[in-house]
């Protein structure tokens, strides 16, 4: 047999032809079609990516003959890095080859190599400031930042909380995420504050907490605040009360009452300044404030229209205030002590020094208060030299009192973050 052609010869014509042919047939395999070897099997190649990048394929196709070698090249974007293959390929080599002997799926992973930056938030508790070096709106991950706490007049720096702890000053914090640091100061002066221990730095002395009738709650100083947790709201606001008595108020004087407060969830709180006994006259008129989930500052102004008293009471009435709420930085001042009436209003850059048309070579004492009357800074000397020392970097409203040449100049200043 040659190329599918069979030649049969028989030396003995008288032999059994039928038997001979049957024997030969039994020895032959099944017929084979020559065209069978011309049909090629094809396999698909599916690609996927994570991150910002693409994959090039050589030869460029998505379906390949069996046995084809295909080259894959990972192409990350300008701000990404190729991390490796998964699926039918592994490792981090690029370009890489794959042999198509079945349907295959290959994934390429990319990740950003753009520098990551984080914020640094500085808070203070008590009377004092914190300087930051280097100063920036955001810091690259791994940056070391030096913080220096400066107590206000009469105050003492007692330590750090948040991302820092201890009492080292200056102290260094490494920025590896959005970071918050609080500097805690004890004591200090709040100009003319008629409320005692309004910052709850170490305790709640001079304050009273009580629950009455159906109101049920617990309260205590913690974390430099006074926090109340209500178990059962009462029928009246005064059923849960946090207060301070023995406050001196004078008839016909104007007063400014401010405090910061927050709540676990949005709720309301009643605030009042009035008599602590019958007939419970309200001097400020009952005020209801809306508490939210982060600290907000609330300011109430009123004129003492009743007779002078040395036993007024500051009240936070939470009988109908649900959940947990906190009070801090309680200040009651007579604005006449730090008057801002008829003062000039200036808008100056965030890092600009407070300036006044007082003369550069005059000896002066410069005192700076915040909007609640809290002393921020006090310096004395030749005004042209000390004006930079009275520089304020934090945006907000400030009151600057300049005493020079027998005169007292009071100005309100607004500092914008711009």
Protein Blocks (a to p, Z undefined) as FASTA:
>chain_A
ZZhiacdddfblkbcfklmmmmmmmmpccdddfklmmpccddddddddedjddddddddd
fbdcehiacdddddddfkbccfbdehjbgcjbdcdddddfbdcddddddddfbdcddddd
dddedjdddddddddfbdcehiacdddddddehiacfbdehjbgcjbdcdddddfbdcdd
ddddeedjdehiabghklommbcehiacddehjbccddddeehiacdddfbdcfbfklpc
cddehiacdehiacddddddddfbdcddddddddfbdehiafkopadddddfbdcddddd
dddfbdcdfkbccdddfklcghjdddehiacddfklmccehiacddddfklccdddebjk
bccddddddfkopafbdceddfklmmmmmpcfbgcdddddddeehiacddddddddZZ
